[in-house]
Amino acid sequence: MLVGFLAAAGAVECAQADGIVRCWGWNGDGQSTVPADLGTCSSVAASYRFSAAIQSGGTVRCWGTNGNGQCDTPADLGPCKRIATGTYHVLAVRTDGAVRGWGYNGFGQCDTPSDLGTCSSVAAGGYHSVAIRTDGTVRCWGRNESGECNTPAALGMCRAIASGSEHSIALRTDGNVRCWGANLYNQCTPPVDLGKCSSVAGGNLHSIALRMDGNVRCWGYGVYGQCNTPIDLEPSSSIAGGDVHTMTLGEDGIVRGWGYNGNGQISTPTDLGTCSAIAAGTGHTIAIQCAAGVNTTVSPELAPFSFANPRTWIASEIQTATNGATITVKARGNLGTATKFLALKIDGETIATNIFGTGSGATNCSAYVSTAEIAITPTQFLRLTTDGALEVRVEPSISATSAGCPTATLTVQLSYTRDTIDCNANGMDDLCDIDLRPLLDCNENRVIDACEGATNGHDCDLNGLVDSCEITAGAEDENQNGKLDVCELFYGDLNLDGNIDGADLGGLLGVWGVLNPPYGDLNGDHVVAGADLGILLGRWGVIN
């Protein structure tokens, strides 16, 4: 979401950042000027006069107007997995489930309740905030002028939330949509024939829902056509609401929009291609391109940095690449005299030396930052990434000491093109698949559940769902060992103690001859007989 008023002249199509983040529409406050060093992102959010994103490593970045500190990301924020933007404030869910807020706080919208606990998702309205706790309950705080924070007592457990300027929208776990708050334009009155839904979004004064069948429904203020869903709209996988425009992401990754277009916010760039996420602000739109295979990871700020203080950064979850990689080092610091240089080591192997020369920003405390780009050959890269991680170290080429520089800065950016992964053979890179359809990855480990189960044994009953997710949803795991009881029973561990021994033999004999028994039918012929006994004895003594 969000809120404000219609912008006037000044619309632009913003530049592409590393082939991943694109935006278009109003840019009067720089909200559509993507930072050149943004890198690959996993999530984006758009607001009135600023934008925000979560970089691949979990770092939150904001750009655009910063009059209320909404772009002053807290230094101790840590890695995040969810982000939302209000008119002048930002909410983020850290990877540990804690919620942080910053920016304008005139109504306490940034004051996370002390008893909130861990959360799975957040939404930000005009001046209020909403969160779903990990137990599925919803909490609201901030301005409550129109009842936007009066969470219905019988709301029940929810799996998704969204906000408008002064209203809140929730998707219950049963697929039904509930709204509360301002309702002047019926934005809180879902259509009676809406049916079950999989996602919700909020514009300024309108609401949007994505039905289970992929159809999009809108209701509320619609003077600019923002509620007129095109009749030829293909099934969608994601939705977003701007001030007076609506955007969708098709199941094929194609972005489409309708409503007010005075700043070109619904005029999707012709070269946009397939995308994995969208967000809509007052007069601009943001999308994350599905640039299959392109990965860019940026280190956090590694200062203080000097000859006396070399720095190390661990880049994790590196995947196989066939064309090598590029490491970009950006530095400013006092490295002693102008004859001193830096070396770059990866996993202890020296990749480059003397990477900064006389007069560069890395050899003094000047105002500019020096940049060096170093290529890693395909052979080197494959050898160094066998464990999926890289230890990148920037250190002096020769022994020296330095008092350092008060404004020292050092960041490292790794860019590489990995092999395309398409385990379900649908023609789309798996990571794009997951971003488009989050339910494909219930345990959020960035691997499609059906593929994970087939390749790693995490889907013992071969139903396409990862066992751990089934257990979380209520499937039986009596011994709490992370394995489905039905699978352990089928394997022969009839008392679920992790062993196949005499106790299991006794259990088998106890149901001997029974048709369709509750357990003991190890060969699947619906009766406990000699064949099952043979299987059990063949596995005798097996642990787990």
NUVEXMAR-804920 format. One record per residue (C-alpha): x, y, z. Coordinates in steps of 0.2 Angstrom, whole numbers, padded with zeros to 4 digits, always signed. Layout:
<gubas>
XYZ
...
</gubas>
This chain:
<gubas>
+0000+0000+0000
+0000+0017-0001
-0008+0033+0003
-0007+0051-0002
-0014+0060-0017
-0013+0059-0036
+0005+0065-0041
+0007+0077-0056
+0020+0078-0069
+0037+0070-0067
+0034+0051-0071
+0048+0041-0076
+0053+0023-0079
+0067+0020-0067
+0083+0011-0070
+0086-0007-0068
+0097-0013-0054
+0107-0028-0058
+0093-0035-0069
+0082-0038-0054
+0072-0024-0047
+0062-0013-0059
+0050+0002-0055
+0040+0014-0065
+0028+0029-0062
+0030+0044-0052
+0047+0049-0046
+0046+0066-0039
+0054+0061-0023
+0066+0048-0030
+0055+0034-0025
+0057+0026-0042
+0076+0028-0042
+0082+0011-0037
+0099+0012-0028
+0113+0007-0040
+0120-0005-0027
+0104-0013-0021
+0108-0030-0028
+0096-0045-0028
+0080-0043-0018
+0067-0055-0011
+0054-0043-0006
+0048-0025-0011
+0036-0012-0004
+0030+0005-0011
+0022+0019-0001
+0017+0037-0003
+0034+0045-0007
+0047+0031-0004
+0050+0013-0007
+0058-0001+0002
+0066-0018-0001
+0074-0033+0007
+0090-0038-0001
+0094-0056-0003
+0104-0057+0013
+0090-0050+0023
+0096-0032+0024
+0082-0018+0022
+0085-0004+0011
+0074+0012+0008
+0074+0026-0004
+0065+0041-0009
+0059+0055+0003
+0065+0054+0021
+0057+0068+0030
+0051+0057+0044
+0066+0045+0045
+0057+0031+0036
+0073+0028+0026
+0084+0028+0042
+0085+0009+0044
+0090+0005+0061
+0108-0001+0062
+0104-0015+0074
+0089-0021+0064
+0097-0038+0058
+0091-0049+0044
+0073-0048+0039
+0060-0058+0030
+0045-0047+0028
+0042-0029+0025
+0028-0016+0024
+0026+0002+0022
+0013+0015+0028
+0012+0033+0023
+0028+0038+0032
+0033+0022+0042
+0041+0005+0039
+0037-0012+0047
+0049-0027+0046
+0048-0044+0052
+0066-0051+0057
+0071-0068+0053
+0068-0073+0071
+0050-0067+0070
+0052-0050+0080
+0044-0035+0073
+0052-0018+0071
+0045-0001+0066
+0053+0016+0061
+0049+0032+0053
+0034+0044+0058
+0027+0039+0075
+0014+0052+0079
+0001+0039+0083
+0012+0025+0090
+0012+0015+0074
+0030+0011+0076
+0029+0006+0094
+0028-0013+0093
+0017-0019+0108
+0029-0027+0121
+0018-0043+0122
+0017-0045+0103
+0028-0060+0102
+0035-0068+0086
+0025-0064+0070
+0024-0071+0052
+0018-0056+0043
+0015-0037+0044
+0005-0024+0035
+0006-0005+0037
-0009+0007+0034
-0009+0026+0033
-0005+0028+0051
-0008+0011+0059
+0001-0006+0059
-0005-0024+0059
+0003-0040+0062
+0000-0059+0062
+0007-0068+0076
+0014-0085+0073
-0001-0093+0082
-0012-0085+0068
-0019-0071+0079
-0020-0053+0073
-0014-0037+0082
-0016-0019+0077
-0009-0003+0084
-0007+0015+0080
-0021+0028+0074
-0038+0021+0077
-0049+0035+0071
-0060+0024+0060
-0059+0008+0070
-0044+0002+0059
-0036-0006+0075
-0052-0013+0082
-0048-0031+0077
-0065-0041+0077
-0066-0052+0092
-0072-0067+0082
-0059-0065+0068
-0050-0082+0072
-0034-0087+0065
-0027-0079+0049
-0014-0082+0036
-0013-0065+0027
-0016-0047+0031
-0016-0030+0021
-0020-0012+0025
-0028+0003+0017
-0027+0021+0023
-0039+0018+0037
-0045+0000+0035
-0038-0017+0038
-0040-0033+0028
-0037-0051+0035
-0038-0068+0026
-0043-0081+0038
-0035-0099+0038
-0052-0105+0031
-0050-0094+0016
-0063-0081+0021
-0059-0062+0020
-0064-0050+0034
-0062-0031+0035
-0063-0018+0048
-0061+0001+0049
-0067+0015+0037
-0081+0009+0026
-0087+0025+0017
-0084+0017+0000
-0088+0000+0006
-0070-0005+0006
-0074-0016+0021
-0089-0024+0013
-0082-0040+0004
-0093-0046-0010
-0106-0059-0004
-0100-0071-0018
-0082-0068-0015
-0078-0086-0010
-0062-0093-0003
-0047-0083-0006
-0028-0086-0005
-0022-0068-0004
-0027-0050+0000
-0021-0032-0003
-0026-0015+0001
-0026+0002-0009
-0030+0019-0001
-0049+0017-0001
-0051+0000-0010
-0048-0018-0006
-0042-0033-0017
-0043-0052-0015
-0036-0066-0025
-0048-0080-0025
-0042-0099-0024
-0046-0101-0043
-0034-0086-0047
-0047-0073-0051
-0045-0056-0044
-0059-0046-0035
-0059-0028-0030
-0071-0017-0020
-0072+0000-0013
-0068+0017-0021
-0067+0014-0039
-0069+0031-0048
-0052+0029-0057
-0056+0011-0063
-0045+0003-0049
-0059-0009-0045
-0063-0014-0063
-0054-0030-0065
-0051-0034-0084
-0062-0047-0090
-0048-0055-0100
-0036-0055-0085
-0027-0072-0084
-0026-0081-0067
-0015-0072-0055
-0003-0077-0041
-0001-0060-0033
-0009-0044-0030
-0005-0026-0025
-0015-0010-0022
-0009+0008-0025
-0017+0024-0021
-0030+0023-0035
-0022+0008-0046
-0022-0011-0044
-0008-0022-0050
-0007-0041-0052
+0006-0054-0056
+0000-0068-0067
+0003-0086-0063
+0015-0085-0078
+0024-0070-0070
+0018-0057-0081
+0013-0040-0073
-0003-0031-0077
-0012-0016-0069
-0028-0005-0071
-0034+0011-0063
-0027+0028-0063
-0012+0030-0075
-0008+0048-0074
+0011+0044-0070
+0012+0028-0080
+0011+0018-0065
+0001+0004-0074
+0011+0005-0090
+0022-0010-0088
+0039-0008-0096
+0039-0018-0113
+0055-0027-0108
+0050-0031-0090
+0048-0050-0093
+0044-0062-0080
+0043-0056-0062
+0042-0064-0045
+0035-0050-0034
+0026-0033-0035
+0021-0018-0025
+0011-0002-0028
+0013+0015-0020
+0004+0031-0023
+0009+0034-0041
+0023+0021-0044
+0025+0002-0045
+0039-0009-0041
+0043-0027-0047
+0056-0040-0044
+0061-0048-0061
+0063-0066-0062
+0080-0065-0069
+0083-0084-0068
+0100-0088-0062
+0106-0070-0058
+0112-0069-0039
+0119-0054-0031
+0123-0054-0012
+0130-0038-0003
+0139-0038+0013
+0134-0027+0027
+0144-0012+0031
+0161-0019+0036
+0169-0003+0044
+0179+0001+0054
+0192-0004+0042
+0210+0000+0040
+0227-0009+0038
+0226-0014+0057
+0208-0020+0055
+0206-0032+0040
+0188-0038+0038
+0179-0054+0034
+0162-0058+0027
+0153-0075+0025
+0142-0077+0010
+0131-0092+0012
+0119-0102+0002
+0129-0101-0014
+0123-0112-0028
+0132-0120-0042
+0138-0108-0056
+0145-0111-0073
+0152-0095-0078
+0162-0089-0063
+0158-0074-0053
+0162-0056-0049
+0167-0049-0033
+0166-0030-0031
+0175-0021-0016
+0170-0004-0012
+0181+0005+0001
+0186+0021+0009
+0199+0021+0023
+0216+0026+0030
+0228+0013+0025
+0244+0022+0030
+0254+0029+0015
+0249+0030-0003
+0260+0015-0007
+0250+0002+0003
+0237-0009-0005
+0224-0022-0001
+0222-0041-0005
+0206-0051-0008
+0206-0069-0001
+0191-0081-0003
+0191-0096+0008
+0210-0093+0012
+0215-0092-0007
+0222-0076-0013
+0211-0070-0028
+0219-0053-0030
+0232-0041-0023
+0236-0023-0024
+0218-0020-0029
+0218-0001-0024
+0232+0011-0029
+0238+0028-0025
+0225+0041-0023
+0211+0029-0022
+0197+0032-0009
+0204+0016+0000
+0221+0025+0004
+0214+0041+0012
+0199+0048+0021
+0192+0057+0006
+0174+0059+0003
+0173+0047-0011
+0173+0028-0011
+0185+0018-0022
+0178+0003-0032
+0187-0012-0038
+0180-0027-0048
+0188-0044-0047
+0183-0059-0058
+0183-0077-0051
+0185-0090-0065
+0172-0104-0066
+0185-0117-0060
+0190-0106-0045
+0172-0103-0041
+0166-0121-0042
+0181-0126-0031
+0178-0113-0018
+0159-0116-0016
+0158-0134-0013
+0151-0131+0004
+0139-0118-0002
+0148-0104+0007
+0162-0091+0004
+0173-0083+0017
+0178-0066+0009
+0192-0057+0017
+0199-0040+0013
+0216-0037+0021
+0233-0028+0018
+0244-0035+0005
+0259-0031+0016
+0261-0029+0035
+0257-0011+0041
+0247-0002+0054
+0236+0013+0053
+0226+0024+0065
+0211+0021+0054
+0198+0033+0047
+0183+0040+0056
+0173+0038+0040
+0180+0022+0034
+0168+0011+0024
+0170-0006+0016
+0157-0017+0007
+0159-0032-0003
+0147-0038-0017
+0146-0055-0025
+0137-0058-0041
+0136-0074-0051
+0125-0083-0063
+0120-0100-0056
+0113-0115-0066
+0094-0114-0069
+0085-0126-0057
+0068-0132-0063
+0065-0148-0053
+0046-0148-0057
+0050-0146-0076
+0037-0132-0078
+0049-0121-0088
+0051-0108-0074
+0066-0106-0062
+0062-0114-0045
+0065-0098-0035
+0053-0088-0046
+0040-0102-0044
+0041-0101-0025
+0040-0082-0025
+0025-0083-0037
+0017-0098-0027
+0023-0098-0009
+0013-0113-0004
+0025-0123-0015
+0038-0121-0001
+0029-0122+0016
+0045-0123+0026
+0052-0108+0017
+0069-0116+0014
+0068-0110-0005
+0066-0128-0011
+0050-0134-0019
+0042-0146-0007
+0038-0159-0019
+0056-0159-0026
+0063-0158-0009
+0053-0173-0003
+0058-0183-0019
+0076-0180-0018
+0080-0179+0001
+0067-0191+0009
+0057-0177+0017
+0041-0183+0010
+0039-0201+0016
+0021-0203+0011
+0025-0195-0007
+0010-0184-0007
+0020-0168-0012
+0020-0160+0005
+0036-0159+0016
+0033-0170+0032
+0038-0156+0044
+0024-0145+0037
+0011-0159+0038
+0016-0161+0056
+0014-0143+0059
-0003-0143+0051
-0008-0157+0063
-0002-0174+0056
+0003-0187+0069
+0020-0187+0076
+0018-0196+0093
+0036-0198+0097
+0040-0180+0091
+0055-0185+0080
+0050-0175+0065
+0044-0190+0055
+0026-0195+0051
+0020-0209+0062
+0011-0216+0047
+0027-0218+0038
+0036-0226+0053
+0022-0238+0056
+0023-0243+0037
+0041-0246+0039
+0039-0258+0053
+0042-0247+0069
+0025-0251+0076
+0028-0244+0093
+0036-0229+0087
+0052-0230+0097
+0064-0229+0083
+0069-0247+0083
+0062-0263+0074
+0063-0276+0087
+0053-0289+0098
+0041-0276+0103
+0036-0273+0085
+0035-0291+0082
+0023-0293+0096
+0013-0279+0089
+0012-0287+0072
+0007-0304+0079
-0007-0295+0089
-0015-0290+0073
-0011-0306+0063
-0025-0309+0050
-0034-0293+0052
-0041-0285+0036
-0037-0266+0034
-0028-0265+0051
-0023-0249+0059
-0005-0254+0057
+0006-0269+0053
+0001-0270+0034
+0019-0267+0028
+0017-0273+0010
+0000-0263+0007
-0011-0278+0003
-0023-0273+0017
-0020-0288+0028
-0007-0293+0041
+0000-0310+0035
+0017-0319+0032
+0023-0307+0019
+0022-0293+0032
+0031-0304+0045
+0045-0306+0032
+0047-0288+0029
+0048-0284+0047
+0061-0298+0050
+0071-0291+0036
+0073-0274+0044
+0076-0282+0061
+0087-0271+0072
+0086-0256+0061
+0086-0239+0070
+0076-0225+0063
</gubas>
